[in-house]
C-alpha cells in the first residue's frame, strides 16, 4: 500500500466519546494526592505547571532586556541592573526551563506508556527529582529577591569568585540542586528503557522519542556531575579562597572554562535531543509514513550524545587555547553537525510523498525544521576559527543560540504539548486559534532574532545596554518581534487552559497515530494498561493501524 493511500477511520468511541470515569486525573482527590504521588503522569503535570511558571519569569526578564535596548543609551535601568537582567534570564531559562522542558514533562508522561510499562523504574526517585527541582528553583528565586546575580548564566571566573558582590553562591546552589533533579530523571529513564519494555518491544521497535530521551539521559548522568563539581569549586573559592581558578594561588582561570563547557555544550544536546524525538513522532503521524531511515535516525541521537562530549573548547577559541587545540576542536565541531543533518534529511525524506496534513503540531514541527536548520548552519560559522574570532561575544552568538534553543527546542516542545494534549487531558483545543499561535510564534521569532545576526556581524557586542545609534533600527525591529513572540507564547496558555473545561472530547486516538500511548484511553488509567501489551509490529506501522482500525469498526458494526 502506498504512503498516500491510507484512509483515516474514526474509531467508534470517538464518535460518541466521553471522558473515562476513572483516569489518572481523578483516581485520587486532594492536593496531597498530587504532592505525594508516585504516578509518572501526575509528576509530569506537576513539572509542566512548574516549568511554565519559570518560563514566564525568564520571559519577563527577556522583555525587560528588549525594552532597554529600544534606545542606544541606558534609559530604563542602570548597567548593574541590566547585567542582573540578562544573568537571571539565562539562568532561569536554561536550568529551570530548557533542560527539563521535554524530558521532565513529555518524557515523564510518555516513556513508560510508549514501552508498555506501568510506571518508571523508580517512582519515588521521580517524585524526589521534582522536589529537588523546586528546591533549586527557590534558591534561584531567593538570589533574585535578595538582589540578583550578575555573572551571566555561565558564572565565569574570576568575576564570580573575586569581583562581584551579588548573590553568586545562592544562585549557584540553586543550579547545583537542580542538577541532581536532572541526574535522577536521566537515571530513571535509562533503567526504565533497559528493564521495563513490554514483550515484543525490542530496541528497534521503540519510538524515536524514546531513543532521543535515552541519548539525552546519558548526557544528563555523565555531564551534570561535572557542572555540580565546578559550581562547588566556585563557591569554595569565593567563600574560603581555595585558589583552584586563581592564578595568584597557583590556580588556572581557563580550568573553569574547560570544566563548565565540558558540561554546558552537551547540555545543548540535553535540551535539543528530546525535542528531536518529538519532531520524529509528529512528522511521521501527520505524513502517514514510517520515519525514513529509522535506524539511522535512532543512532544519530546516540552519535550526537557521544560527539557532544568532544567539542566543548569551541567556546574557548579566543581564550588562549593553543592553535593546535583550536584546529582539532574546530574539526570536531564540523563533525558533530553530521548526525543532526542526518535527522533533517531523513525528516525531509519522510515528508516526501507523504499524505501530509497541517494540524497545529505539524505547523510547529515545520517551524522547528526551518529555525533549527538556520541555527545549526550558523553554528558551522562559529566552528570556523577565523569567523569565530570576529563573531564570538557579539549578538551573532545570541541569535545562533536562540535559533537552536528557542526556535528549535521551544517549537518542538510546543509541537509535543499540542500533539499529546488530547492524551494528557482527554480534551481538544481550538484548532484555528492554535494555528494562529503557531504562525504568530514563527513570525515573532524571526522578527526578533534575524536582526541580531546582522547586529553581530556588524560588531555589536552582547551583554551591553548601550550601543551606537546606527544600530537602533535593528534593535527596534528585534524588540517589536519580541512583543509579537510574547503574544504567540501567551495564546497557548489561554486556549489550553480553556480547553480543560470546554474543549471537545478527544477520544483515544484523534490523530490516528501508531504508538502504544494512542491505543489506551484518554486520559490514561493510573496503571496505564489493564494488561501488559504484547508488541507485534514495528514503530510507525500505519498498515497495521489501518488493519486494526478496520477490525474494530467491523466488530462494533
C-alpha positions in Angstrom: 0.0 0.0 0.0 1.4 3.4 -0.9 2.1 6.1 1.7 -0.6 8.3 0.2 -3.4 5.8 0.1 -4.2 5.5 3.8 -7.7 6.3 4.9 -8.2 7.7 8.4 -11.2 5.9 10.0 -12.5 7.3 13.3 -12.7 4.7 16.0 -16.3 4.1 17.2 -15.5 5.6 20.7 -14.5 8.8 19.1 -18.0 9.4 17.6 -19.6 9.1 21.0 -16.6 9.9 23.1 -16.8 10.8 26.8 -14.1 11.3 29.4 -13.5 7.9 31.1 -14.9 7.9 34.6 -11.7 6.6 36.0 -8.4 8.0 34.9 -5.1 9.3 36.5 -6.5 12.8 36.9 -9.5 11.8 39.2 -8.3 8.5 40.6 -7.4 10.3 43.9 -8.6 13.6 45.1 -7.0 16.4 47.1 -3.7 18.4 46.9 -1.8 15.9 49.0 -2.6 13.1 46.5 -0.7 15.2 43.9 2.2 16.3 46.2 2.9 12.7 47.3 2.0 10.9 44.1 4.2 8.1 42.6 2.3 8.3 39.2 4.7 9.3 36.4 1.8 11.1 34.7 0.9 13.3 37.6 4.6 14.1 38.2 4.7 15.1 34.5 1.8 17.5 35.1 3.5 18.9 38.2 6.6 19.6 36.1 4.5 21.1 33.3 3.0 23.6 35.7 6.4 24.3 37.3 8.3 24.9 34.1 5.6 27.1 32.7 5.8 29.3 35.8 9.6 29.7 35.4 9.3 30.2 31.7 7.2 33.3 32.1 9.6 34.6 34.8 12.5 34.1 32.4 10.4 35.6 29.6 9.7 38.7 31.7 13.5 39.3 32.0 13.8 38.9 28.3 11.1 41.6 27.8 12.9 44.0 30.1 16.2 43.4 28.2 14.5 44.2 24.9 12.8 47.3 26.4 16.2 48.6 27.5 17.6 48.0 24.0 15.0 50.1 22.3 17.3 53.2 22.6 21.0 53.5 22.2 21.5 55.0 25.7 20.6 53.3 29.0 17.2 54.9 29.7 15.4 52.2 31.6 17.9 50.7 34.1 21.5 51.2 35.3 24.2 49.0 33.9 24.4 46.8 37.0 20.7 46.1 36.9 20.9 45.3 33.2 23.7 42.8 34.0 21.3 41.1 36.5 18.5 41.0 33.9 20.4 39.0 31.4 22.0 36.8 34.0 18.7 35.9 35.6 17.1 35.4 32.2 19.8 32.9 31.2 19.9 31.0 34.5 16.1 30.7 34.7 15.5 29.8 31.1 18.3 27.3 30.7 18.3 25.5 34.1 14.7 25.8 35.0 13.0 25.6 31.7 15.0 24.4 28.7 16.9 21.5 30.3 13.9 19.9 32.0 11.2 21.0 29.4 10.6 17.9 27.3 12.2 15.1 29.5 10.5 16.1 32.7 7.1 16.7 31.2 6.5 14.7 28.0 9.3 12.2 28.8 7.9 11.5 32.2 4.4 11.2 30.9 5.0 9.1 27.8 8.1 6.9 28.1 6.5 4.3 30.3 3.4 4.2 28.2 5.3 4.1 24.9 7.2 1.0 26.1 4.2 -0.8 27.6 5.2 -0.2 31.3 3.0 0.8 34.2 5.4 3.4 35.6 9.1 4.5 35.6 11.6 2.2 37.3 11.9 4.4 40.4 8.6 6.3 41.1 9.8 7.7 44.4 13.0 9.0 42.9 10.9 10.5 40.1 8.9 12.5 42.7 12.1 13.4 44.5 13.5 14.9 41.3 10.5 17.2 41.2 11.0 18.3 44.8 14.7 18.9 44.1 13.8 20.9 41.0 11.6 23.2 43.2 14.2 23.5 46.0 16.8 24.5 43.4 14.3 26.9 41.8 13.5 28.5 45.2 17.3 29.1 45.8 17.5 30.7 42.4 14.4 32.9 43.2 16.0 33.8 46.5 19.0 35.1 44.7 16.7 37.2 42.6 14.7 38.6 45.5 17.8 39.3 47.6 19.3 41.5 44.8 20.1 39.2 41.8 23.3 37.8 40.3 25.2 39.5 37.5 27.8 36.9 36.4 25.8 35.8 33.3 24.4 32.3 33.2 28.0 31.0 32.9 29.2 32.0 36.4 32.5 33.0 34.7 35.6 33.3 36.9 37.2 35.5 38.2 34.1 37.7 38.1 32.1 35.1 40.0 34.8 34.4 42.6 36.5 37.8 43.2 35.0 40.9 41.7 31.2 40.8 42.1 29.2 41.4 45.3 26.0 39.8 44.2 24.4 36.6 45.3 26.6 34.2 43.3 26.7 31.4 45.8 22.9 31.4 46.3 22.2 31.1 42.6 25.0 28.5 42.1 23.5 26.5 45.0 20.1 26.5 43.2 21.7 25.3 39.9 23.7 22.7 41.8 20.4 21.2 43.3 18.6 21.4 40.0 21.4 19.3 38.6 20.6 16.4 40.9 17.0 16.6 39.7 18.3 16.2 36.1 20.6 13.3 37.1 17.8 11.4 38.8 15.5 11.9 35.8 18.1 10.6 33.4 18.9 7.6 35.6 15.2 6.7 35.8 14.8 6.9 32.0 17.9 4.7 31.4 16.9 2.0 33.8 13.2 2.1 32.6 14.2 1.7 28.9 16.6 -1.1 29.6 14.5 -3.1 32.1 10.8 -2.4 31.6 9.9 -2.8 27.9 6.8 -4.8 27.2 7.1 -8.3 25.5 8.0 -7.7 21.8 9.2 -4.1 22.3 12.7 -4.6 21.0 15.2 -1.7 20.8 14.4 -1.2 17.1 10.6 -1.1 17.8 11.0 1.8 20.2 9.5 5.1 19.1 12.3 7.5 18.2 11.1 9.8 21.1 12.4 7.1 23.4 15.8 6.9 21.6 16.2 10.7 21.8 15.4 10.8 25.5 17.7 7.8 26.1 20.6 9.6 24.5 19.8 12.8 26.4 19.7 10.8 29.7 23.2 9.5 29.1 24.3 13.1 28.8 22.5 14.1 32.0 24.0 11.3 34.0 27.6 11.7 32.8 27.7 15.5 32.2 25.8 17.1 35.0 28.1 16.0 37.8 30.9 18.0 36.2 28.8 21.1 36.4 28.0 20.3 40.0 31.7 19.9 41.0 32.6 23.1 39.1 30.0 25.2 41.0 31.1 23.8 44.3 34.7 24.9 43.4 33.4 28.4 42.5 31.6 28.6 45.8 34.6 27.4 47.8 36.9 29.8 46.1 34.5 32.7 46.7 33.9 31.8 50.3 37.2 30.5 51.6 39.7 31.3 48.8 40.9 27.8 47.9 42.5 29.1 44.7 41.6 26.5 42.1 40.9 29.1 39.5 43.0 31.9 40.9 46.5 32.2 39.2 47.9 34.1 42.2 47.5 30.9 44.2 48.6 28.5 41.6 45.1 28.1 40.0 44.1 28.3 36.4 41.2 30.5 35.2 41.0 28.5 32.0 40.3 25.4 34.0 36.9 26.8 34.9 36.1 27.3 31.2 37.1 23.7 30.4 35.0 22.3 33.3 32.0 24.5 32.6 31.8 23.9 28.9 32.5 20.2 29.2 29.0 20.1 30.7 27.4 23.1 29.1 27.9 22.1 25.4 26.5 18.6 26.0 23.7 20.5 27.8 22.7 21.9 24.4 22.0 18.4 23.3 20.3 17.5 26.6 17.9 20.3 25.6 17.6 19.6 21.9 17.6 15.8 21.6 14.3 15.2 23.3 12.8 17.9 21.1 14.1 16.0 18.1 12.3 12.9 19.3 9.1 14.9 19.4 9.6 16.0 15.8 10.1 12.4 14.7 6.7 11.5 16.2 4.8 14.5 14.8 6.2 14.3 11.2 5.6 10.5 11.0 2.0 10.9 12.2 1.0 13.8 10.0 2.7 12.5 6.9 1.3 9.0 7.5 4.6 7.3 6.9 7.2 5.4 8.8 10.2 7.6 9.6 12.6 7.3 6.7 15.8 5.6 7.8 14.6 4.7 11.3 17.8 3.1 12.3 20.0 6.0 11.1 17.8 8.5 13.0 18.0 6.3 16.1 21.8 6.0 16.0 22.2 9.7 15.1 20.8 10.5 18.6 23.4 8.3 20.2 26.1 9.9 17.9 25.1 13.4 18.9 25.3 12.4 22.6 28.8 10.9 22.0 30.3 13.7 19.9 28.7 16.3 22.3 31.5 15.5 24.8 34.3 16.3 22.4 33.5 19.8 21.2 33.4 22.0 24.3 36.6 24.0 23.5 34.9 25.7 20.5 33.6 28.1 23.2 37.2 29.0 24.0 38.8 29.9 20.7 39.6 33.5 21.9 40.6 32.4 25.4 44.2 31.4 24.9 44.0 27.8 23.9 46.7 26.6 21.6 46.3 26.8 17.8 46.5 23.0 17.5 43.7 22.5 20.1 41.6 25.1 18.3 42.1 23.3 15.0 41.1 19.9 16.4 38.0 21.3 18.2 37.1 23.2 15.0 37.1 20.0 13.0 35.2 18.1 15.7 32.6 20.9 15.7 32.0 20.4 12.0 31.7 16.6 12.6 29.0 16.9 15.3 26.8 18.6 12.7 26.7 15.4 10.6 24.2 13.4 12.8 22.0 16.5 13.2 22.0 16.8 9.4 21.1 13.1 9.1 17.9 13.8 11.1 17.0 16.8 9.0 17.4 15.0 5.7 15.6 11.9 7.0 12.6 14.0 8.2 12.6 15.6 4.7 12.5 12.2 3.0 9.8 11.1 5.4 7.7 14.1 4.2 8.3 13.2 0.5 5.2 11.6 -1.0 3.6 11.5 2.4 -0.1 12.2 3.0 0.7 15.5 4.8 -1.9 17.3 6.9 -1.3 20.6 8.6 -2.7 20.3 12.1 -1.2 22.5 14.8 1.6 20.1 15.9 2.8 19.8 12.3 3.0 23.6 11.9 5.2 23.8 15.0 7.3 20.9 13.5 7.7 22.8 10.3 8.8 25.8 12.3 11.3 23.7 14.1 12.8 22.4 10.8 13.4 25.8 9.4 14.6 27.5 12.5 16.8 24.7 13.8 18.4 24.3 10.4 19.4 28.0 10.4 20.6 27.7 13.9 22.7 24.7 13.0 24.2 26.2 9.9 25.2 29.4 11.8 26.9 27.1 14.3 29.2 25.9 11.5 30.2 29.6 11.0 31.2 29.7 14.7 33.1 26.4 14.4 35.3 28.0 11.7 38.3 29.7 13.6 38.5 32.9 11.5 34.8 33.6 11.6 34.5 32.8 15.3 37.2 35.3 16.3 35.1 38.0 14.6 31.7 36.8 15.7 32.2 35.5 19.2 30.8 37.6 22.1 28.6 39.5 19.6 24.8 39.4 19.0 25.5 36.7 16.4 26.1 34.3 19.2 22.8 35.4 20.9 20.9 34.8 17.6 22.5 31.5 16.9 21.9 30.2 20.4 18.2 31.3 20.3 17.6 29.8 16.9 18.7 26.5 18.2 17.2 26.6 21.7 14.1 28.8 21.2 13.5 28.3 17.5 14.3 24.6 17.8 13.7 23.4 21.3 10.7 25.6 22.2 9.0 24.9 18.9 9.5 21.2 19.4 8.2 21.5 23.0 5.0 23.3 21.8 4.6 20.7 19.0 4.7 18.0 21.6 2.4 19.7 24.0 -0.2 20.2 21.2 0.3 16.7 19.9 -0.1 14.9 23.2 -2.5 17.3 24.9 -5.6 15.2 23.9 -3.9 12.2 25.5 -2.9 14.0 28.7 -6.2 15.7 29.3 -8.8 13.9 27.1 -9.7 17.3 25.5 -9.1 19.0 22.2 -8.1 22.7 21.9 -9.5 25.2 19.3 -7.6 24.3 16.2 -7.9 27.7 14.4 -6.6 29.6 17.5 -3.7 27.1 17.9 -2.7 27.5 14.3 -2.8 31.3 14.7 -0.4 30.9 17.8 2.0 28.7 15.8 2.2 31.2 12.9 2.5 34.2 15.3 5.3 32.5 17.2 7.2 31.8 14.0 6.8 35.3 12.7 7.6 36.9 16.0 10.7 34.7 16.5 12.2 35.6 13.1 11.5 39.3 13.6 13.2 39.1 17.0 16.4 37.2 16.2 17.2 37.6 12.4 18.2 41.3 13.0 20.5 40.1 15.7 22.6 38.1 13.2 23.1 41.4 11.3 23.9 43.3 14.5 26.5 40.7 15.5 28.1 40.6 12.1 28.4 44.4 12.3 30.1 44.1 15.6 27.6 44.9 18.3 28.8 43.1 21.5 26.3 41.1 23.6 25.6 42.0 27.2 25.9 45.7 26.6 23.0 48.0 27.3 24.4 51.0 25.3 25.2 50.9 21.7 26.0 53.2 18.7 22.9 55.0 17.3 23.4 53.3 13.9 22.2 50.0 15.4 18.9 51.4 16.7 16.7 50.4 13.8 17.7 46.7 14.0 17.2 46.8 17.8 13.8 48.3 17.5 12.8 45.6 15.0 14.1 43.0 17.4 12.1 44.4 20.3 9.0 44.6 18.1 9.5 41.0 17.2 9.8 40.1 20.9 6.4 41.6 21.5 4.8 39.5 18.8 6.6 36.5 20.1 5.2 37.1 23.6 1.7 37.1 22.1 2.5 33.8 20.4 3.5 32.3 23.7 0.6 33.7 25.7 -2.1 32.3 23.3 -1.4 28.6 24.1 -1.5 29.3 27.8 -5.0 30.8 27.4 -6.7 28.3 25.0 -5.1 25.2 26.5 -6.4 26.4 29.9 -9.8 27.0 28.3 -9.8 23.5 26.8 -9.5 21.8 30.1 -13.2 22.6 30.8 -14.7 23.5 27.4 -12.6 21.6 24.9 -14.2 18.9 22.7 -13.7 15.3 23.9 -10.6 13.9 22.2 -11.2 10.2 22.1 -8.5 7.7 22.3 -6.6 8.4 19.1 -7.6 11.7 17.5 -4.5 11.8 15.2 -4.7 8.1 14.2 -1.2 7.6 15.4 0.5 4.3 15.9 2.2 4.4 19.3 1.1 2.4 22.3 0.0 5.6 24.0 -2.7 6.0 21.4 -4.1 2.5 21.9 -5.2 3.3 25.5 -7.9 5.5 26.9 -7.6 9.3 27.2 -6.7 10.4 29.8 -4.9 7.1 30.7 -5.6 4.9 33.7 -3.2 5.4 36.7 -1.7 2.0 35.9 -1.6 2.8 32.1 -2.6 -0.7 30.9 -5.2 -3.1 32.3 -3.0 -5.9 30.9 0.7 -5.7 29.8 0.6 -5.2 26.0 2.4 -7.5 23.6 4.1 -5.7 20.7 3.9 -7.5 17.4 4.6 -4.7 14.9 7.2 -2.1 14.0 7.2 1.5 15.1 5.1 3.8 12.8 3.4 0.9 11.1 0.4 2.5 9.5 -0.7 -0.6 7.6 -1.0 -2.3 11.0 -3.0 0.6 12.4 -5.4 0.7 9.4 -6.0 -3.1 9.7 -6.6 -2.8 13.4 -9.0 0.1 13.0 -10.9 -1.7 10.3 -11.2 -4.8 12.5 -12.6 -2.7 15.4 -15.1 -0.9 13.2 -16.3 -4.3 11.8 -16.5 -5.8 15.3 -18.7 -2.9 16.5 -20.8 -2.9 13.4 
